Amino acid sequence: TELLSCLEAVVSTQSTGEMADHSNLIRSLVVRAEDSRLMYDMNGMKQCYLKLFDLNRDLVNGYNIRCNNHTELLSCLRVVNQAITKAGRLRVGKPKTQVVTACREAIKQNDVDKLFKVIESGAG
């Protein structure tokens, strides 16, 4: 069950497209804030910097979420790799190599059922 839960995908909550949109928005807000400063529009400048502050906080929170997801994914990959290693140790010689190869192929194909079948009964 631990292996099955680790095989479920860790989904990133913020795509690179959204991050690109945020960077364009940041650029425009900085330009607007600077324009407001040059025109002595302190209220407009303050509003731009408040929006920048909020956007920065959102980006940092998104980064922290992605960082935690990455850490979780790495620990799950360790569990999966340990399961494959244990399945390989149950066999000797050519069957051992076949099991490890079949497990890695099942992972590449995202076929969890095939992975469990290979671990339980071998590659043959």
PyMOL commands that set and color helices and strands:
alter all, ss='L'
color gray80, all
select helices_A, chain A and resi 2-7+16-38+42-89+94-108+112-121
alter helices_A, ss='H'
color red, helices_A
deselect
rebuild
show_as cartoon
